[in-house]
Amino acid sequence: DSAGIDDPTAVTLAQAVRRVATTLGARTHRNEYGGAFSGLHRQFGISSYRRMPRGRLYEAMEWLERWYGDLMGEPEPPPDI
C-alpha cells in the first residue's frame, strides 16, 4: 500500500525518530533530530512522516529500533530461521 500514514501513526513514527535523536544527542551534545530524520529520509525516500507508505511502516519502525539498540549497545537479535 503506497498511501501515506495517518496523523496518529505519523506521531508514533516521529516519536521513534525523536528517541534515536535524543539518545544520539546525549553522546554528541548536539541536536541530532535533523540527522535522525535525514537517515529515515535516505532509507525510505520520504520527505515527511505522513508520506511513509503504510506498507513500509513496520519496516521503518524496525529500522529505527535497530538504530536505537545499536546506540544503547544492545546485541542484534538472532535472525528467524
For each residue, the residues with C-beta under 8 A, 3 or more apart:
1: 53 54 55
2: 53 54 55
3: 53 54
4: 50 51 52 53 54
5: 9 10 13 49 50 52 53 54 57
6: 9 10 50
7: 10 11 50
8: 11 12
9: 5 6 12 13 54 57
10: 5 6 7 13 14 48 49 50 52
11: 7 8 14 15 49
12: 8 9 15 16 61
13: 5 9 10 16 17 40 49 52 57 60 61 64
14: 10 11 17 18 49
15: 11 12 18 19
16: 12 13 19 20 61 64 65 68
17: 13 14 20 21 33 36 37 40 49 64
18: 14 15 21 22 33 36
19: 15 16 22 23 64 68
20: 16 17 23 24 32 36 39 64 67 68 71
21: 17 18 24 25 31 32 33 35 36 37
22: 18 19 25 26 32
23: 19 20 26 27 68 71 72
24: 20 21 27 28 32 35 36 71
25: 21 22 28 29 30 31 32 33
26: 22 23 29
27: 23 24 71
28: 24 25 32
29: 25 26
30: 25
31: 21 25 34
32: 20 21 22 24 25 28 35 36
33: 17 18 21 25 36 37
34: 31 37 38
35: 21 24 32 38 39
36: 17 18 20 21 24 32 33 39 40 67
37: 17 21 33 34 40 41
38: 34 35 41 42
39: 20 35 36 42 43 67
40: 13 17 36 37 43 44 46 60 63 64
41: 37 38 44 45 46 47
42: 38 39 45
43: 39 40 60 63
44: 40 41 52 56 59 60 63
45: 41 42
46: 40 41 49 51 52
47: 41 51
48: 10 51
49: 5 10 11 13 14 17 46 52
50: 4 5 6 7 10
51: 4 46 47 48
52: 4 5 10 13 44 46 49 56 57 60
53: 1 2 3 4 5 56 57
54: 1 2 3 4 5 9 57
55: 1 2
56: 44 52 53 59 60
57: 5 9 13 52 53 54 60 61
58: 61 62
59: 44 56 62 63
60: 13 40 43 44 52 56 57 63 64
61: 12 13 16 57 58 64 65
62: 58 59 65 66
63: 40 43 44 59 60 66 67
64: 13 16 17 19 20 40 60 61 67 68
65: 16 61 62 68 69
66: 62 63 69 70 76
67: 20 36 39 63 64 70 71
68: 16 19 20 23 64 65 71 72
69: 65 66 72 74 76
70: 66 67 73 74
71: 20 23 24 27 67 68
72: 23 68 69
73: 70
74: 69 70
75:
76: 66 69
77:
78: 81
79:
80:
81: 78
